[in-house]
């Protein structure tokens, strides 16, 4: 599975400056909404944050993977940001978050999102993958990290 198929250069942001997770999610949703066919970015941000309140997706290692399914979305879309200033999101390992990988998927087909989440789960166990994301200086660099992370 080539994760690069699920994102575009405009949806990857190195060194994003934000005060909290909602601000980061809002910035990434803005970059995804047109290509994903999302009518209301505000509604999608609210849904992602509602999901986040149910249980944090800060998985440790400095990574958070907020996600939601949305009406009108036909396939999975990924947006990625490395954060200029890490956020304390209460991850189990106590590490602040400096990488956000946002997933948006179709409301009626959760299998698509589960396949991408499973692939990401394997990748993020590889510390080198996360380190390459952190080292990316440009959008092109971030996108290349995803392109290199194929099965």
N, C-alpha and C positions, 0 to 999 in steps of 0.2 A: 504494500500500500504506500503510495507516494503522497505524503501529507501536503506537498506543494500543490497538489491538485485542488486542495480545499481552500486555498488562500491566494491573495494577490498582493503585489508590492505595496499598494496603497493601504493594505490592512496589516502591515507590520511596521512597528514604530520603535526604533531604538531610543533609549533615554527619555521616555515620556515623563513629563513633570506633572504630578498629581498629588492632591492632599489626602485622598482616601480611595478605597476600592471603587466606590460608586463613580467617582470622577474618572478613574481609569476605564471602567466599563463603558461609561458614556462616550469617551473619546473613541474607543474601539468600535462601539455600535455605530457611531457616525460614519466610520470608515467602511463598515460592512453593509449598512442598511440598503443601499441602492443595489449592490450586486446580489444581495440575498433576497430582494423583493419584499423588504419589511416596510409596511406602511407607516408605522409609528415607532420611531426610535425611542421615545419616552416610554411607551408601553413595554417595549422589549427590555429596556434598562430596568424598569420596575419588576418585570418577571425574573430577570437574572438575579436581582437583589433579593426578591422574595425567596427564590430558591437558595440563595446564599444564607438567608436567615434561618432556613430549615436545618441547615448544616453546612458549616464552612467547607469550601473546596480548597482550602490551603492545605496541600498534601505534604508539605515539608520540603526541605532542600531549597527553600526560597521560592517555591512555585505555588501559584493558585490557578485553578482551572474552573472559573465560573462558566456555567452553561445553562441553556434553556432551549426548549422547543417552542416554535412560534408558528402561528397560522400564516399561511401564504408562502412559507419557505419550502422549497422543493428538495433541497439537498443540504448537506452539512457545509458550513462555512467556518473558517478559523481566522481569528485575528490574534496577533501576538504583540506584546510590548515588553521591553525591558524598562525598568523604572529608574529614573534618575536618582530618586531617594527611596530606599526600601520602606515598606509599610509593615507595621506590626499587626498581623491579623490573627494572632493567637494560634499559630500552627502547633501541632503536637510536639514538634522538635524544638520549638522556641525560636526558630530562625525567622527573621523578617523576610517578607516577600519582595523579590526584585524582578520576578518574571510573571507575567499574566498571559495565559493562553485562554482566550474566549472562544467557546464553541456555540454555534447557533444551528439548530437542526429542525427538520420538519416535525410539525405537531403530530401528524398521523403515522409516522414511521420511526419509532424510537430505535429500531435496529441499526439504522445508518449511524446515528450518534454513538451508539454503544460500540460499534466497530472502530470508530475513530478514537473513542475514549480508551478502548483496549489497546490500540496501537500506541497512543500517547503514554499509557501506563507503563508499557514496556520501555519506551524511549527514556522516560524521565528517571528510570532506575539507573540509567547510564549517566553518571556524573559528568562525563565528557560532553554529552549532548547539551546539558544545561550550561556548562562552562562555555561552549561554543556560542550559545545564544547570548550569554552575558558579554562575550568578547565582540559581538557584532557591532560595528560602528554605524552602518547604514542599513536602510531598508533592504537593499540588494543583498547585503551580507546575511541578514536575518532570513530572508527567503532562501538563500543558498543553503543555510543550515538545514532547513526543512527538506530541500531537494536532495541533500546528501543522506538524509535519514530514511532511506527506503529499505524494504525487506530484502 
